[in-house]
Amino acid sequence: MIQTFESATYNRPPINSDTDVVYVYSGPGPYSYNLLEPGKTDLEDFQYHKYPWSRKMDRAKIRFAYALIGTIAAKRMEDQTGVKKASRNLTSQEYENFGPFLMYTSTNWQNAHIRHTFGVLKQAGLFKIPDSKLVMYEEFTNRLGERKPIIHTEDQTEGLQFPLRPDGSPPRRIAMISHPAHLMRVMHILGKYQDSIPESSILQIIPVHTPKAAVIEYARIELLGTIGTVFSRKRASLIPFTKYTLD
């Protein structure tokens, strides 16, 4: 599965106008060391500090998602109005009118960093997605109805809460972005929490290329994590979720 997802990173993902949500699974590293909150020198993902390749993984996913949302918004605007515009020239109002939601969930400290980053980038005119199209949260409701803080990938997956369409229906298509080895683990977790994905929604998996130095080590980390999640924490299935598309 990891190799299938990694191979998919070499192909440009199809741009589907019915994409209502672009969901980024958080990853290691700050968006930028220049954009850390005042007084910080790094994030609290201590287990990854010893891996230099990890420090830009979250940034890569967020930047990819932002580019994808811009492309989708530009395509929708052209389809609906006949106005053709490069995604880099879209306004915040055009992202509001035509763009899908950007959804990002994580721990409270990582969410705080990304919110801070988005705020700085907005002031510089480099991030134009309005707050109304941004979904971020750091708590989830488990299957027992308990509110818990998000700590692990299984928390994010069990507690997925996708924004609804204007008519109250689930998103038509969800584009899910992460690195290949992590997406492998996500599929096993979704195997247990299959109802986290609305029955009527298309789940499009969009893997982001793994840093060259990380290919073997990161796969090992995620494989061990998957084994622990299945057999020790019992929050994943040995049989992965398969109701997804790469197109």
C-alpha positions in Angstrom: 0.0 0.0 0.0 2.8 2.4 0.8 4.4 1.8 -2.5 1.1 2.3 -4.3 0.7 5.7 -2.6 4.3 6.7 -3.2 3.9 5.9 -6.9 0.9 8.1 -7.0 2.9 11.1 -5.9 4.6 11.1 -9.3 1.3 11.9 -11.0 -0.5 15.2 -10.9 -3.8 14.5 -9.0 -7.0 15.0 -11.0 -8.7 18.3 -10.3 -12.3 17.4 -9.4 -14.8 20.3 -9.2 -17.0 18.4 -6.8 -14.3 18.5 -4.0 -16.0 20.2 -1.0 -13.3 19.5 1.6 -9.5 19.3 1.4 -8.4 17.6 4.6 -4.8 17.7 5.7 -3.6 15.2 8.3 -1.1 17.0 10.4 2.6 15.9 10.3 5.9 16.6 11.9 7.7 19.9 11.9 6.7 23.6 12.0 5.4 25.3 8.9 8.5 27.5 9.1 11.0 28.2 11.9 10.6 31.9 10.9 6.9 31.6 11.8 7.1 30.0 15.2 5.2 31.8 17.9 7.3 34.2 20.0 9.5 32.5 22.5 9.5 29.1 20.7 12.5 27.4 19.0 10.6 24.3 17.8 7.4 22.4 18.2 6.5 19.8 20.8 6.8 16.8 18.5 9.9 15.7 20.4 10.0 12.2 19.1 10.8 13.6 15.6 13.4 16.2 16.5 16.2 13.6 15.9 15.1 13.2 12.3 16.1 16.2 10.2 13.9 15.0 7.3 10.8 15.5 9.4 11.0 19.2 9.9 9.2 20.3 6.7 6.7 17.5 6.3 3.7 19.4 7.7 4.6 22.4 5.6 4.7 20.3 2.4 1.2 19.0 3.0 -0.3 22.4 3.8 1.3 24.1 0.8 0.1 21.3 -1.4 -3.4 21.6 -0.1 -3.4 25.4 -0.5 -2.3 25.0 -4.2 -5.0 22.4 -4.8 -7.7 24.6 -3.3 -6.7 27.5 -5.5 -6.8 25.3 -8.6 -10.2 24.0 -7.7 -11.6 27.5 -6.9 -10.2 28.9 -10.2 -11.8 26.0 -12.2 -15.1 26.4 -10.5 -15.1 30.1 -11.1 -14.4 29.6 -14.8 -17.1 26.8 -15.1 -19.7 28.9 -13.3 -19.0 32.4 -14.5 -16.8 32.0 -17.6 -14.1 34.2 -16.0 -10.7 32.6 -16.3 -8.1 33.6 -13.6 -4.8 32.1 -12.4 -5.2 30.7 -8.9 -2.4 33.0 -7.6 -4.6 36.0 -8.5 -7.7 34.9 -6.7 -9.1 37.1 -4.0 -10.3 36.0 -0.6 -13.9 36.7 -1.8 -13.3 34.3 -4.7 -12.0 31.7 -2.4 -15.1 32.2 -0.3 -17.4 31.9 -3.4 -15.8 29.1 -5.2 -13.2 27.3 -3.0 -13.6 24.1 -1.0 -13.0 24.0 2.8 -9.5 23.6 4.1 -9.7 21.3 7.1 -6.8 20.7 9.4 -6.9 18.9 12.8 -4.2 18.3 15.3 -3.0 18.7 18.9 -3.7 22.0 20.6 0.0 23.2 20.3 0.2 22.3 16.6 -3.1 23.9 15.8 -2.0 27.0 17.6 1.2 27.1 15.5 -0.7 26.7 12.2 -3.3 29.4 13.2 -0.4 31.7 14.0 1.2 30.9 10.7 -2.0 31.5 8.7 -2.5 34.8 10.5 1.0 36.0 9.6 0.7 34.8 6.0 -2.7 36.5 5.6 -1.3 39.8 6.7 1.4 39.4 4.0 -1.3 38.6 1.4 0.1 35.0 1.0 -2.8 33.1 2.4 -6.3 34.1 1.1 -8.6 31.4 2.4 -11.2 33.2 4.6 -11.9 32.0 8.1 -15.4 30.9 6.9 -13.7 28.2 4.7 -11.2 27.1 7.3 -12.0 24.2 9.7 -9.6 23.5 12.6 -10.2 21.8 15.9 -8.1 20.0 18.5 -10.7 17.9 20.3 -12.9 15.0 19.2 -15.9 13.0 20.3 -15.1 9.3 20.7 -17.6 6.5 20.1 -18.6 6.6 23.8 -19.7 10.2 23.4 -16.7 11.6 25.4 -14.9 14.7 24.4 -11.1 14.1 24.3 -8.1 16.1 23.2 -6.5 15.1 19.9 -3.2 13.4 20.5 -2.8 10.6 17.9 -3.8 9.9 14.3 -6.4 7.5 15.6 -8.0 10.4 17.5 -8.1 12.5 14.4 -9.7 9.7 12.4 -12.2 8.5 15.0 -13.4 12.1 15.4 -13.6 13.3 11.9 -16.2 16.1 11.6 -16.5 17.3 8.0 -18.3 20.6 7.3 -21.6 20.2 5.6 -22.8 21.7 2.3 -25.3 24.6 2.3 -28.2 22.2 2.0 -27.0 20.2 5.1 -25.7 17.2 3.1 -22.2 15.7 3.5 -19.4 16.8 1.3 -19.6 15.3 -2.2 -15.9 14.6 -2.3 -13.2 14.7 0.4 -9.6 15.1 -0.7 -7.4 13.6 2.0 -3.7 14.7 2.0 -0.8 13.1 3.8 2.5 11.2 3.1 2.2 7.6 1.8 3.4 5.7 4.9 1.0 7.8 7.1 -1.9 7.2 4.8 -1.3 3.5 5.0 -1.8 3.7 8.8 -4.8 6.0 8.3 -6.5 3.3 6.1 -6.1 0.7 8.8 -7.6 3.1 11.4 -10.5 3.9 9.0 -10.9 0.1 8.7 -12.2 0.3 12.3 -13.9 3.7 12.1 -15.5 3.3 8.7 -18.4 5.6 9.5 -16.0 8.5 9.9 -16.3 8.9 6.2 -19.9 9.7 5.1 -21.5 7.0 3.1 -22.4 9.4 0.2 -18.9 11.1 0.0 -16.2 10.1 -2.4 -12.8 9.8 -0.5 -10.0 10.9 -2.8 -6.5 10.0 -1.4 -3.8 12.5 -2.4 -0.4 11.3 -1.2 2.5 13.9 -0.9 6.0 12.8 -2.0 8.1 11.5 0.9 11.4 13.2 1.5 14.2 11.0 0.0 16.0 10.7 3.3 12.8 9.6 5.0 11.5 6.8 2.7 12.8 3.8 4.7 12.8 5.2 8.2 9.4 6.9 8.1 7.9 3.7 6.6 9.4 1.7 9.5 8.0 4.2 12.0 4.5 4.1 10.5 4.5 0.3 10.1 5.4 -0.1 13.8 2.7 2.5 14.7 0.1 0.6 12.7 1.0 -2.7 14.4 0.7 -1.0 17.8 -2.6 0.7 16.8 -4.1 -2.6 15.6 -2.9 -5.0 18.3 -2.1 -3.0 21.4 -4.4 0.0 21.4 -7.0 -1.8 19.3 -8.0 1.3 17.5 -7.3 0.1 13.9 -8.3 -2.9 11.8 -6.0 -5.5 10.3 -8.0 -5.1 7.2 -7.6 -1.5 5.8 -10.3 0.7 4.5 -10.6 0.4 0.7 -13.5 2.7 -0.2 -11.3 5.4 -1.7 -10.0 6.5 -5.0 -6.7 8.0 -6.2 -8.5 9.8 -9.1 
